[in-house]
Every structure is written in structure tokens, then in C-alpha cells.
Amino acid sequence: MNRIDQKFQELRRRKEPAFIPFITAGDPDLETTRGLVLELERRGADIIELGIPFSDPIADGPIIQASYYRALSKGLKVSQVFECVRGLRKETDIPIVAMVSYSLVFKGTPENFVARAKESGLDGATIPDLPIEESDAVHLAAKEKDFKIVCFVAPTTTPERMSRIAKGTQGFLYYIAVVGITGVRDALPPDMRENIQKLKGMTDKPIALGFGVSTPEQARVVGQVADGVIVGSAIVKELERYVDRPATERIKAVGEFTSRLVAGAKGRL
């Protein structure tokens, strides 16, 4: 069984939401990435979302765009990200989901990308710029390898399309809480609870909410209604504050920041 499915089954038995932090591979270097994955797991993360940097991300706000730039400015390649994950698999079994642009997936073939990703130890991928209508080849390749392609729905998605995406997603469904790009926000949208309940009527797959969750209190509220709490920009922003410090200091600071978010998501504030 795929590690993502195993983790959500385990958490459902414990009646806990998954806490899913996002970090950028290679920001500011792969040594930090490796250390962060292990530290985030130690601090209570259940699944890691690992961004594979791309020069023209369409869904990411300035904080994550800057982190992509820091990684790419050092010449980071996809093959190096795979190698980093391969090394991590000697130390941890935490599920790792890549966030990747479709242009990187289709640079060769979907079959080749999925095979390389799976062999490296990745468990799945989110492809935010790939419409469900054009995703058949990726989904087919992924199913053959038990590699999960996680799909997105937004508040503006039509009910018909929402139902199709909910049926097609693998591993879990990623609910984008707010329209627009990623980033830190002061408040959660008022329709969040209603929309998640609507989605739960369409699928029995776990539903994780991301985009705009940035404080322990917000994580607590999301954890009460969703199966997963995704935090990206707030964590990347915390790392950015320490980007010029030694790797050990960066990792410790992000770990301490994340532990408070985990406490919120799990209802332990």
C-alpha cells in the first residue's frame, strides 16, 4: 500500500487530521532540505509536500516564488531532487508528495517522470497547472506504479467539475481555500466549512486544505473540518528569515515554528 494511504488510514483510526508542511527542494540547498524533512517529521508532520522549483510557477505567491529562485539560482536540477529523496529513504518512511509543474512532467514522458519519481522514493505528486481534462496520461502512468496524483479543487470550481476531480484524485483531494496564489493571510474564508462538507459528499478520499493557513489558530480551525492541514508560505517565510544562518539554525527555527502549527492542527493548543 502507498505510504500516503497508510498514513491517512492510521490518522483516521486516531481521529486526527494530517499535518502537511510544504518546503521547497534546494532552498537554500539540499543539505537544508534533507535536514528539514527529518526535523519536520520529528516535530509531528505526517506528510511532506516538496516543491520542485520551476522558473514560472502559476499558483505560487511571492514567498514561494522567491524560494524557487534561491534554489534555481544554484542550478538545481530535478535529478538532484530525486537523489535527495532517495537518500532520505534510508532515514525515513514519511510520505513525500512532490509539487511539480506539468512542463517538467511532460519534458520527457509522463511514464518516465512517474517511474523516476517512484524509484526515488516519492509517493505522489500534485501538478497545479495540469487540468483534469488533460491528465489521463499521467493518471494512467501513476496507477501502474501506485503513485498518487493529487488533484486540486477551488471554491470557484463548478459542482460538475468538482465531482469529476473528486472522483479522479488519488491519495487525497487538495482543496484550495482561497482563489488566487499561495501566501500568508489574516483570515480563513467563511465558506470553507460548507465547501469541505460538500466535497465529503462527493468522495470518501481524504480532503486536505491549503493556501492561506499560516497560524496555529487557523490550523486548529481547519483541522476540525478537513482531513489534512497544509501550510506552505508561512513555513517558507520562516526559513527565509534564517536563510543566511548556518543550516542547523535554519532547521531548528523552522522546526520550532512548525511544532506550534502541528499543535494547532491536532487540537493541542
C-alpha positions as CSV (number, residue, x, y, z in Angstrom):
1,M,0.0,0.0,0.0
2,N,1.2,3.5,-0.8
3,R,2.6,5.4,2.2
4,I,0.0,8.2,1.7
5,D,-2.9,5.8,2.0
6,Q,-1.3,4.1,5.0
7,K,-0.8,7.4,6.8
8,F,-4.4,8.6,6.3
9,Q,-5.7,5.2,7.4
10,E,-3.6,5.5,10.6
11,L,-4.8,9.0,11.3
12,R,-8.4,8.2,10.7
13,R,-8.1,5.5,13.4
14,R,-6.6,8.1,15.7
15,K,-9.3,10.7,14.7
16,E,-6.5,13.2,13.8
17,P,-6.0,15.4,10.7
18,A,-2.8,15.1,8.8
19,F,-0.4,18.0,9.1
20,I,1.3,18.6,5.8
21,P,4.1,21.2,5.6
22,F,5.4,22.4,2.3
23,I,9.0,23.2,1.7
24,T,11.0,23.9,-1.5
25,A,13.6,21.4,-2.5
26,G,17.0,23.0,-2.6
27,D,16.1,26.2,-0.7
28,P,18.7,27.3,0.0
29,D,20.5,24.0,-0.5
30,L,19.7,20.3,-0.5
31,E,21.5,19.8,2.8
32,T,18.9,22.0,4.4
33,T,16.1,20.2,2.6
34,R,17.2,16.8,3.9
35,G,17.6,18.2,7.5
36,L,14.2,19.9,7.3
37,V,12.3,16.8,6.2
38,L,13.7,14.8,9.2
39,E,13.1,17.7,11.6
40,L,9.5,18.3,10.4
41,E,8.8,14.6,10.9
42,R,10.3,14.8,14.4
43,R,8.1,17.8,15.1
44,G,4.9,16.0,14.2
45,A,4.5,16.4,10.4
46,D,2.6,13.4,8.8
47,I,3.2,14.0,5.1
48,I,5.8,16.3,3.4
49,E,4.9,18.4,0.3
50,L,8.1,19.0,-1.5
51,G,8.1,21.7,-4.2
52,I,10.3,21.0,-7.2
53,P,11.4,24.5,-8.3
54,F,10.2,25.8,-11.7
55,S,11.0,29.2,-13.3
56,D,7.4,30.2,-13.9
57,P,5.1,28.9,-11.2
58,I,1.5,29.9,-11.8
59,A,-0.1,29.3,-8.4
60,D,2.6,30.4,-6.1
61,G,2.8,33.8,-4.4
62,P,6.0,35.9,-3.9
63,I,7.2,33.9,-0.8
64,I,7.4,30.6,-2.6
65,Q,8.5,32.2,-5.9
66,A,11.5,33.6,-4.0
67,S,12.3,30.2,-2.6
68,Y,12.2,28.7,-6.0
69,Y,14.5,31.4,-7.2
70,R,17.0,30.7,-4.4
71,A,17.1,27.0,-5.4
72,L,17.3,27.6,-9.1
73,S,20.0,30.2,-8.8
74,K,22.3,27.5,-7.7
75,G,21.5,25.3,-10.7
76,L,19.2,22.8,-9.0
77,K,18.0,20.0,-11.3
78,V,15.1,17.6,-11.0
79,S,17.5,14.7,-10.9
80,Q,19.2,16.2,-7.8
81,V,15.8,16.4,-6.1
82,F,15.2,12.7,-6.9
83,E,18.6,11.9,-5.5
84,C,17.9,13.8,-2.3
85,V,14.7,11.9,-1.8
86,R,16.5,8.6,-2.5
87,G,18.9,9.5,0.3
88,L,16.1,10.4,2.7
89,R,14.5,7.0,2.2
90,K,17.5,5.5,4.1
91,E,16.4,7.5,7.1
92,T,12.6,7.9,7.0
93,D,9.4,6.4,5.7
94,I,7.4,9.7,5.9
95,P,5.1,10.1,2.8
96,I,6.6,12.7,0.4
97,V,4.4,14.3,-2.3
98,A,6.1,16.5,-4.9
99,M,4.5,19.7,-6.2
100,V,5.7,20.0,-9.8
101,S,4.8,21.9,-13.0
102,Y,3.3,19.9,-15.8
103,S,6.1,21.2,-18.1
104,L,8.6,19.1,-16.0
105,V,6.4,16.1,-16.1
106,F,5.9,16.3,-19.9
107,K,9.6,17.3,-20.6
108,G,10.1,13.6,-21.4
109,T,7.0,11.5,-21.0
110,P,4.6,11.1,-18.1
111,E,5.6,7.5,-17.8
112,N,9.3,8.4,-17.5
113,F,8.6,11.1,-14.8
114,V,6.4,8.8,-12.7
115,A,8.9,5.9,-13.0
116,R,11.8,8.1,-11.9
117,A,9.8,9.8,-9.1
118,K,8.6,6.5,-7.8
119,E,12.0,4.9,-7.9
120,S,13.5,7.8,-6.0
121,G,11.0,7.2,-3.1
122,L,8.4,9.9,-3.8
123,D,4.8,8.7,-3.1
124,G,2.9,11.1,-5.3
125,A,2.7,14.5,-6.9
126,T,0.5,17.5,-7.2
127,I,0.5,19.2,-10.6
128,P,-1.3,22.5,-10.1
129,D,-1.1,23.6,-13.7
130,L,-2.5,20.4,-15.2
131,P,-6.2,20.5,-15.9
132,I,-8.2,17.3,-15.1
133,E,-9.2,17.2,-18.8
134,E,-5.6,16.7,-19.9
135,S,-4.4,14.4,-17.1
136,D,-5.4,11.0,-18.4
137,A,-1.8,10.0,-19.4
138,V,-0.4,11.0,-16.1
139,H,-3.1,9.2,-14.1
140,L,-2.7,6.0,-16.1
141,A,1.1,6.0,-15.7
142,A,0.7,6.7,-11.9
143,K,-1.9,3.9,-11.3
144,E,0.5,1.4,-12.8
145,K,3.2,2.4,-10.3
146,D,0.9,3.0,-7.2
147,F,2.0,6.7,-7.4
148,K,-0.7,9.1,-6.3
149,I,-1.6,12.1,-8.4
150,V,-3.3,14.6,-6.1
151,C,-5.8,16.9,-7.8
152,F,-7.0,20.4,-6.8
153,V,-10.4,22.0,-6.4
154,A,-11.2,25.6,-5.6
155,P,-14.2,27.5,-4.3
156,T,-14.9,28.6,-7.9
157,T,-14.8,25.1,-9.3
158,T,-18.3,24.2,-10.8
159,P,-20.1,21.4,-9.0
160,E,-19.9,19.2,-12.1
161,R,-16.2,19.7,-12.5
162,M,-15.7,19.4,-8.7
163,S,-17.3,15.9,-8.8
164,R,-15.1,14.8,-11.7
165,I,-12.0,16.0,-9.9
166,A,-13.0,14.4,-6.6
167,K,-13.5,11.0,-8.4
168,G,-10.2,11.3,-10.2
169,T,-7.8,12.4,-7.4
170,Q,-5.6,9.8,-5.8
171,G,-4.3,9.7,-2.3
172,F,-6.2,12.8,-1.2
173,L,-8.0,15.8,-2.6
174,Y,-6.4,19.2,-2.3
175,Y,-8.9,21.9,-1.5
176,I,-7.6,25.4,-2.3
177,A,-9.2,27.5,0.4
178,V,-8.9,30.9,-1.4
179,V,-8.9,31.9,-5.0
180,G,-5.5,33.2,-6.2
181,I,-2.0,32.5,-5.3
182,T,-0.4,31.0,-2.3
183,G,0.5,33.3,0.6
184,V,0.1,34.2,4.2
185,R,-3.4,35.6,5.0
186,D,-5.1,37.1,8.1
187,A,-8.3,35.2,7.9
188,L,-9.8,31.9,6.6
189,P,-12.7,32.2,4.1
190,P,-16.2,32.0,5.6
191,D,-17.4,29.3,3.1
192,M,-14.6,26.9,3.9
193,R,-16.6,24.6,6.2
194,E,-19.6,24.4,3.8
195,N,-17.4,23.7,0.8
196,I,-15.5,20.9,2.6
197,Q,-18.8,19.3,3.6
198,K,-19.9,19.4,0.0
199,L,-16.8,17.7,-1.1
200,K,-17.1,15.0,1.5
201,G,-20.5,14.2,-0.1
202,M,-18.7,13.6,-3.4
203,T,-15.7,11.4,-2.3
204,D,-14.6,9.2,0.6
205,K,-11.0,10.2,-0.1
206,P,-9.3,12.5,2.5
207,I,-9.6,16.2,1.9
208,A,-6.7,18.4,2.8
209,L,-7.0,22.2,2.8
210,G,-4.2,24.6,1.8
211,F,-3.5,28.2,0.6
212,G,-3.6,30.8,3.3
213,V,-3.2,28.7,6.5
214,S,-0.5,30.5,8.5
215,T,-1.1,30.5,12.2
216,P,-1.7,27.8,14.9
217,E,-5.2,29.0,15.4
218,Q,-6.0,28.8,11.7
219,A,-4.6,25.3,11.6
220,R,-6.8,24.4,14.6
221,V,-10.0,25.6,12.8
222,V,-9.0,23.8,9.6
223,G,-8.1,20.6,11.5
224,Q,-11.7,20.5,12.8
225,V,-13.3,20.2,9.4
226,A,-10.6,18.8,7.0
227,D,-8.7,15.6,6.9
228,G,-5.4,17.4,6.3
229,V,-3.9,20.8,7.1
230,I,-1.4,22.1,4.5
231,V,0.9,25.0,5.4
232,G,3.4,26.3,2.9
233,S,4.1,30.1,2.7
234,A,4.3,30.6,6.4
235,I,6.9,27.9,6.8
236,V,8.9,29.0,3.8
237,K,8.8,32.6,5.1
238,E,10.2,31.4,8.5
239,L,13.0,29.6,6.6
240,E,13.7,32.8,4.6
241,R,14.3,34.7,7.9
242,Y,17.2,32.3,8.7
243,V,18.5,31.8,5.1
244,D,21.8,33.4,5.8
245,R,22.4,31.5,9.0
246,P,24.0,28.0,9.3
247,A,21.9,25.1,8.2
248,T,21.5,23.8,11.8
249,E,20.0,27.1,12.9
250,R,17.6,27.3,9.9
251,I,16.4,23.8,10.6
252,K,15.9,24.3,14.3
253,A,14.0,27.6,13.8
254,V,11.6,26.1,11.2
255,G,11.1,23.0,13.4
256,E,10.1,25.1,16.4
257,F,7.8,27.2,14.2
258,T,6.2,24.1,12.8
259,S,5.7,22.4,16.1
260,R,3.2,25.2,17.0
261,L,1.3,24.7,13.8
262,V,1.2,21.0,14.4
263,A,-0.2,21.6,17.9
264,G,-2.9,23.8,16.4
265,A,-3.9,21.3,13.7
266,K,-4.1,18.4,16.2
267,G,-6.2,20.4,18.7
268,R,-3.4,20.6,21.3
269,L,-3.2,24.4,21.7
